[in-house]
Amino acid sequence: MSGKRMTLRFRDFTWRVNPTSLRVECGRSLKETALPFAGSWTEDLGPKKRRVTGEGYFTGVDCMDQWQRLERAFQQGGPGSLQLPGLEPFLAVMDSLKLLGEAGDGLVRYGFSFTEHWAGEAWRGQGRHKAAAGESLWDYAWRYGWDMEALRQANLHIRDIAALEPGEEVFAP
């Protein structure tokens, strides 16, 4: 990574200055089962979707233009690529955007929240997938209508395109 500090980005909107607060919340789904006369048993059902919240300020003579550009990204709906400083990009849905007021000339305060999106067939397979036993790259090409050569080029890390390992990552072209 270069010496330049990474800024927050969602879809085609890049923050000029990172928000003043940024919180990433990770969790796990747990199920507790009561055992008669023996206490309880906790089962780990896997990770929950990440939640990202933050607040910040747009500054300068074009602060309202910056707000409107972010609002347009929000209005598009559906998942988009979210890049947080220091983390790998992931698909997320912006589920909240708040104009918290103007603190003065050339200053707009805002807040937002994102929820991680698990890629699936309903969204044309964009993003990253975990292969199931018995799948091949050909299955992904057919399922999502992808060009096989583009799929192969996006997944050079895969040794055997005809027999993926369970859990092997497949990236959308």
C-alpha positions in Angstrom: 0.0 0.0 0.0 1.3 3.4 -0.9 2.0 6.2 1.6 -1.3 7.9 0.6 -4.0 7.4 3.2 -6.9 5.3 2.0 -10.3 7.0 1.9 -13.8 5.6 2.3 -15.5 4.7 -1.0 -19.0 3.4 -1.9 -19.8 2.6 -5.5 -18.5 5.6 -7.4 -18.6 8.0 -4.5 -15.3 8.6 -2.7 -15.2 10.7 0.4 -12.6 13.6 0.1 -12.0 13.4 3.8 -12.9 10.3 5.9 -15.8 10.6 8.3 -14.9 11.8 11.8 -16.3 8.6 13.3 -16.4 5.1 11.7 -17.5 2.0 13.5 -17.4 -1.6 12.1 -19.3 -4.1 14.1 -18.8 -7.9 13.7 -20.7 -10.5 15.5 -21.6 -14.2 15.6 -25.0 -15.9 15.6 -25.3 -18.1 18.7 -28.0 -20.5 19.7 -28.3 -21.5 23.4 -30.1 -24.7 24.2 -31.1 -25.5 27.8 -30.2 -28.9 28.9 -32.4 -30.4 31.7 -30.4 -30.7 34.9 -27.1 -29.8 33.1 -27.1 -26.1 32.4 -27.0 -25.1 28.7 -25.2 -25.6 25.5 -24.2 -22.8 23.1 -23.9 -23.5 19.4 -22.0 -21.1 17.0 -24.1 -20.7 13.9 -21.5 -18.6 12.1 -20.7 -14.9 11.5 -23.4 -12.2 11.3 -23.2 -9.6 8.5 -20.9 -6.7 9.3 -22.5 -3.3 10.3 -20.7 -0.1 9.5 -21.8 3.2 10.9 -20.3 6.7 10.9 -20.7 10.4 11.0 -18.8 13.2 9.4 -18.8 16.6 7.7 -18.7 17.7 4.0 -16.8 21.0 3.8 -16.2 23.7 1.3 -18.3 25.7 -1.1 -19.6 22.5 -2.7 -20.5 20.7 0.5 -24.2 20.4 -0.5 -23.1 19.0 -3.9 -21.0 16.4 -2.1 -24.1 15.5 0.0 -26.3 15.2 -3.1 -23.8 12.9 -4.8 -23.8 10.6 -1.8 -27.6 10.8 -1.6 -27.8 9.6 -5.3 -25.5 6.7 -4.4 -27.9 5.9 -1.6 -31.0 6.2 -3.8 -29.7 3.6 -6.2 -30.5 0.9 -3.7 -29.1 -2.6 -3.6 -25.6 -3.7 -2.9 -22.4 -1.9 -4.0 -18.7 -2.2 -3.3 -17.8 -0.6 0.1 -14.1 0.2 0.7 -13.2 1.0 4.2 -9.7 2.3 5.1 -7.4 -0.6 5.8 -9.9 -3.4 5.0 -10.6 -5.4 1.9 -13.7 -4.2 -0.1 -16.9 -6.0 0.4 -20.5 -5.8 -0.9 -22.8 -3.8 1.3 -26.2 -2.0 1.2 -26.4 1.6 2.5 -29.4 1.2 4.7 -29.4 4.7 6.3 -28.3 8.2 5.3 -29.0 11.2 7.5 -28.5 14.9 6.9 -27.8 16.0 10.5 -27.7 19.7 9.8 -25.5 22.5 8.7 -23.1 23.8 11.4 -22.2 26.8 9.4 -21.3 28.1 5.9 -19.5 25.5 3.9 -20.2 22.7 6.4 -22.7 19.9 6.2 -23.0 17.2 8.9 -24.2 13.7 7.9 -24.5 10.1 9.3 -24.8 6.8 7.5 -25.0 3.0 8.1 -24.2 0.0 5.9 -25.1 -3.7 6.2 -22.9 -6.3 4.6 -24.6 -8.1 1.7 -24.0 -11.8 1.0 -23.8 -12.2 -2.8 -26.3 -14.6 -4.3 -28.2 -15.5 -7.4 -30.7 -12.7 -7.0 -27.9 -10.2 -7.7 -26.4 -11.9 -10.8 -23.6 -13.4 -8.7 -21.5 -10.2 -8.4 -18.8 -10.3 -5.7 -17.1 -13.3 -4.1 -18.5 -16.8 -3.7 -17.5 -19.8 -1.6 -17.6 -23.0 -3.7 -19.6 -26.0 -2.6 -18.4 -29.6 -3.0 -18.8 -30.8 -6.6 -18.9 -27.3 -8.2 -16.8 -26.2 -11.1 -16.1 -22.8 -12.7 -18.3 -24.0 -15.6 -21.2 -24.1 -13.1 -20.7 -20.4 -12.2 -20.3 -19.4 -15.9 -23.6 -21.1 -16.7 -25.5 -20.0 -13.6 -24.7 -16.3 -13.9 -24.2 -16.0 -17.7 -20.5 -15.1 -17.4 -17.9 -15.5 -20.1 -15.8 -18.5 -19.2 -12.5 -16.9 -20.2 -13.2 -13.8 -18.2 -14.2 -16.0 -15.2 -10.9 -17.9 -15.6 -8.8 -14.7 -15.7 -10.6 -13.4 -12.6 -9.7 -16.7 -10.8 -6.1 -17.5 -11.6 -5.6 -18.8 -8.1 -7.9 -21.8 -8.9 -5.9 -24.9 -9.9 -8.6 -27.1 -11.2 -11.5 -25.3 -12.9 -13.4 -28.5 -13.3 -13.4 -29.5 -9.6 -13.4 -26.7 -7.0 -12.4 -27.4 -3.4 -15.3 -26.8 -0.9 -15.0 -23.3 0.4 -12.6 -22.2 -2.4 -13.3 -18.5 -3.3 -14.6 -17.7 -6.8 -14.5 -14.0 -7.8 -17.0 -12.4 -10.3 -15.3 -11.2 -13.5 
